[in-house]
């Protein structure tokens, strides 16, 4: 497998790269069919953010993924590293089609065909990548964990290289709670195998760290890596009068939301939030950046309240188009409700809001309460509490000095601690340590038995 030429590390790159440490070859594995690595989903942004950070640090990266783009209508994002598109075999597709046909005859629609595809795909991925890399292996594999995913664990063992496994959710639990899961025991055991087989597990939150430890993984092998931002893209900046005119924002205050319009994001509160704020803020506008199944519901409720003319729905946007809109926000909201499980999320929107210098009003849940310092970088309120959410937004809208101070403090916090470059440096340091341990172990002399 030909590795890319080494890029030049810049000022945001890995300081180790400029101090004589060897350039590393990294295989980034993203086998999840639900993540188009060149698409607009938050998970896609995460993949590209970290890959680009590895590259900026002077390392060689190859990305292997099952899905590159989800829609013919979306222009794919730029990712300047070699891409390997992993495809299922004809035999696997035939097996999945047969299960779908049986379900159709029985009048059923379950998650089984998709799960079977994932299970079969793991073996195919391992064989394909072993052939590609066995003569010139990576120094380590970085895998984004996926449901029923065991390919990275098996491949790392075959190539005899360390595996860093990134876990963004309790995979079996999340699938069961939000999408349906037929092969639950198999999914749980696959997740356990992936976590216990990895040399290091990188979780996006402390709640997920405890989830991984419940599988019996040694605490020293589990590390919390919250999400981050590309600091060259998400940063404070001046507002754009042309952008405000384009979206009809006039000169009034703007409440903003970015993300998927799904039930667990709390977007159902947005119409009532706008209604309450409009009672005291005559020109207030709501800007919603993103799309999802609840879009028509939210827009319908705004129409019922007579507030449709005060709202803007941009739909899905290229990631590079999001920061300029964020800079138009006076307040950004993350109104999560309380889930039926631990809040294990590391909300990407939270870091992007803060990096652009926008004060945040967010639910006091999980990592949110760790990242947002109440009264300093944003305001926290009880999850699902509309009156508290509205009061916090109103408080910020009526105090520009407070907004400015919180926004500036939030930007400093994120630019210092929560960037993809910061995460890449930590991952590289972990990988170097694991590589050194293996080299030391292989160099130890074998003791001959004595008579």
N, C-alpha and C positions, 0 to 999 in steps of 0.2 A: 504494500500500500504506500504510494508516494505521499510524503508529508509535505505540507505547505512550507514555503520559504518563511524564514523567521522575520516577523515585522519588527520595526524599531519600537522599543518601549518609550513612552512619553512620560511627562511629569506625573501623570496619574497612575502609572504602571507600578509593577512590583519592584520595590527597592532592591530586593535580592537579585533581580536580573541584572542590575548595573553594578553589583558587587562581586561578580565573578561566578555566581551560581549558574549551573548548566540550564540551558533551555529545556523545558519538558515537553514531551509529546503527550497530548491528552485526547483520548477518545471520549466524546460527550455522547452518551446514549440516551435517546428519548423515544422509547418504543410505544408510547401511548397514542392510540388512534384518535383520541380526543384533543390532541395538542398539535395544531398546525404550526410548525416552528417558524414559518414566515408569515403567520397570520396576526390577528389583532387581539386575541384573547390575552388575559392577564398572564396565563401560564406561558404563552408564546413569548410575551415580553420578558418574562423571567429567564427563559432559556437564552434568548438573544443577549440580554443584559449581561449575564454571567459569561457567556462565550466571548463576547466582545471585550469584556474585562480581562479574561485570560489572554486574549490576543494582544490587547494594549500592554499587558505586562511582559510581552516578548516571547510568549509560548506558542507552540504549534498545536492547533486544534482541528480535529475532524469531527463533524457532527453526523451521527447516524440516527435517522428518525423515520417513523412509519408514514407520517403525514407532513408534507411541506406547506401546502395551501389548502384552505377549506372551500373557497369560493372562486369561481372563474372571474367574478366581477371585482374582486379586491386585488389591488396591485400588491404583489408580494413584497414584504420588507427586505431590505438589503442585509445580507449576512456574508461577510467577506472571508469565509472559510470553506473548505471542501465539504460538500453535503453528500451523504450516502442515503438514498431513498430505499428504505427497507420494504419489501413487498411480500405478501403472503404467496404461498405456492398455489398452483391450480388445485392440488389435492385438498388443501385446507379450505379453499373457497367452495369446493364441491361439497365438503362435509357440512359446512355452515349452511349452504343452500338447501341441503337435504333436511336439516333440522328445521329450517324456516318453512319448508314445504309441508312437513308433518304438522307443525304448529298451525299452519293455515288450514289444513284439512280438519283439524280439531277445534278450530275457532279460537285459538290461543295466541297471545302475544306476550312473550316473556323476554327476559334478559339472556336466556340461555344461548342463542346463536352468537351474540356478541362475546359472551364469556368463553365459549368454545373456541372462537377465533383467536382470542387472546392467549388461551392455553396452548393451542397448536403453534401459534406464531412464535412463542418463546423459543421452542426448539429450533425452528427455522432460522431465527435471528442468530442464535448461538453458532450454528453451523456455518452460516453465511459469513459472519464477521470473523470467525476463526480462520476460515480460508483466506480472507483478505489481509489479516494482520499477523498470521503466525510467523512469517519471515521477517517482519519488521514491526514488532508489537509496540503499543503505547507504553509510556512510563507508568501511567495509571488510567483507570476508567472512572469517569464521573457519570453516574446514572441518575436520571430523574425517575424515581420509583413509580410504578404503574400497577393497576389492578391485575392480579395473577402473574405479575412480572417476576421472573427468576432468571432471565437471560443474562443480566449483568453479573450476577453471582457466579453462574456457571462459566461464562466467558472469562472472567478474571481468574478463576481457578485454572482454566485450560491454558491461558497465556502466562500465568504465574506473575500477575501484576496486582498491585493494590486496587481495591474498589472503594470509592467514596460514593455512598448512596444518599441522595437528597430526598427527604420525605416531606411532602406538603400537606398531607392529610392522613388520618387513619383510614386507609384505602377501603377495606372491606366495610367498615362502619359507615363511611360516607356514601358508598355505593348503595348500601342497604337502606339508608335513611332517605336519600334523595332521588334514587333512580331505580332501585330494585336490584336484588341479588339472588340468583338461583343457586349457584354453587358456593354457598357461604363458607362451609368448612374448608373447601379447597382454597378459596380466596384468603382466608385467615392464615392457613398454613403456608401458602406462598409468600404472604407478607412477612410471616415469622422467619421463613427461610432466607428471604432477601435481607432482612435486618440482621439476623444472626450471622449470615455469611459475609456481610460487608466488613471491611477493615475499619471503617468509620461511617457513622450515620449522622447526617446533617439535617436537623429538624428545623422548621421555620418558626417554631414556638416552644415555650417551656412545656405546655400541655402535651405536645407531641413527643417531647423528650421522655416524659413519664410513660407515654404509650409504648414507646420503643423499649424502655427499660422493663416493661411488663412482659416482654417476650424473653427476658433473661439476658439481654445484652448488657455487658459490663458498663457501668456509668461512665468510665473514662473513654469509652468508644463513642459516646453520644454527645453531640455538640449542637448548640442552638445557633442557627444562622437566620435571623429575621430577613425579610425581603428588603429591597433597597431601590435605588434609582440610578439612572445614568446622570451623573452630576453635570455633564456637559450639555444635557438636554433640559433637565428639570432644575431650574434655578430662578431666582427672582428677576424681574425685568419690568420695563415700562409697559403700560397698557397701549393697546392698538386701537385708535379711533375707527379705523376702517373695519376692524373685526367687530367692534360694537355696532357699527352701522349695518354690517352684513346680517347680524343676528337680531337686529331691532332692539338693542338693549338700552338705547337712549342714554340718559345720564344717571339713572337710578341705581340703587344697590342691587347686587346679584348674589343670590343663593345658588350654590352649585353642587351637583352630584356627578360622580364619574363611576361607571362600573356596569355590571350586568343587571338588568332589570328582572331580578329573581326574588322569590319570597324571603330567602334568608338574608337579603341585603336591606330589608326594611323600607323598600321604596314605596310601599302602600301609604306610608305616612306623608309623603311629599305633597299631595294635594291639600291636605288639611293643614300642613305646616305653612304652605303659601297663603292659605285663606287667613290664618291667624296673623301672619306678618303683614298682609295687605291692609289689615284694619288700621295699622299705624304707619306703614311705609307705603305711601301712595304710588310710588314708581318702582316698587320692588319687582324683580324678575327672577324666575326659576330657570336654570339651565341644566339640562340633563344630557350628559355625554355618555353614550352607550346604547345598547339595545338588549332585548330579551323578551321572554314570554309575557311579562307583565306590562309591557309598553302600552298596549291598547287599553288595559284596565286603568292605568294611571292617567292616560290622556282622556279617557272617558269621564273619569271622576273630575278632572280639571274642567272639562266642558260643562258638566252638571253644575259646578260651583261658579260658573261664569268667569273662570280664570284662564281659559285656554290662551287668550291673547297675551297673558303675562308669562307664558312658559315657552321654552325653546327646547326641542328634542333634536339633537344633532344626528342621532343614529350612531352606528359604528364608524370610527374615524381612524385613519393611520395614526400610529402612536406618536409620530413626530408632530402631528397637528394638535395634540392635547395640551402641551405646556402653554402655548399662547392663550388658549381659552381659560386655563386655570388662573392665569394672571389677571383675568377680568373678574374673577370671583372676589367678593368681599368676605364671604364666609363659605366654607366647604363643609358638607355634612357627611357623616358615616353613621346613619341611624339604625344600626343592627338591632334586631329583636333578640331576646334570650332564646338560644337553641335548646333542644331537648338533651343535649350532650355538652361536654366541655367545649368552650370556645377555643378551638385549636388553630384558628386562622391567623395569618399575618397579612392584613389587608394592604395590598399594593397601593390602593388609592390614598391611604393614609400618608405614606411616605412621599408620594407625588404631590399631594396637596401641600404638605409642609415644606418640601424642597423648593416650591415656587413662592414661598413666603405668604401662604394663605392660612389664616387662623382656622382651626378645625373645631367643629362641634360634633362629638362622637359619643357612642354608647360606652359606658364604663364596663368593658368586658375584656377578659383575657389580656392579650398582648397590647390591646389599645390602651388600657390603663397603665401599662408599663412604658409605652412610647410617648403618649401625650401627658405632659405635666400640667395638671389642672391649674388654670389661672396664669400659666407662664407661656406654654406653647399652644394652648387651646383650652376648650371647656369640655368637661365630661358630664354626662347625665345618665340617669337610669335607662337601661335598654327598653325600647318600646314606649317610653313615657313622652307622649306628644306635648303636653303642657311644658314639661321641663326642656324639651328640645326647642320649642318655640321661644321660651323665655331666654334661653342661652343665646339663640340667634339674635333676638331683639336686643339683648344687652350689647352684643358686639356691633350690631348695625348702628346703634346710637352713640358709640364711642370710638371715633376714628383713631385716636391716639392709642387706645387699648388694642385695636385691631392691628395697627402698624407694629406695635411692640411685640405682640404675640407672633405675628407673621415673621418678623426678623429673627426672633429667638428660635422659632420652629425651623427656619431654613438653616440656621447655624447648626442646630442639632442633627439634622439629617445629613448635611454636607460633611459633617465630621464623623458620623458613626454609621450611617445607613446608606451606603452606596454599593453598587455591584463591584467596584474596584476593591473596596474594603473586604467584601466577602471573598473575592478571588484571591486576595493576599492570604487570608486565613486558610482557604482551601489548599493553596499551594504549599503553605507551611506544613499543614497536616500531611499532605502527600509526600513532601520531602522527608519528613520524619519516618513515615511508613516505609518508604523506599530504603532509607538508611538502615532501618531495623532488619529488613530482608537481606540487604547486602552484608550486614554484620553477622546475621545468622548463617548465611551460606559460606562465610569466610572462616567460621569456627572449625577447628580441626576435629575430625571424628576420632573419638577415643577407642582404641582397640581393646577388646577384653583381655584381661590378664589371667593367667593360669594360677 
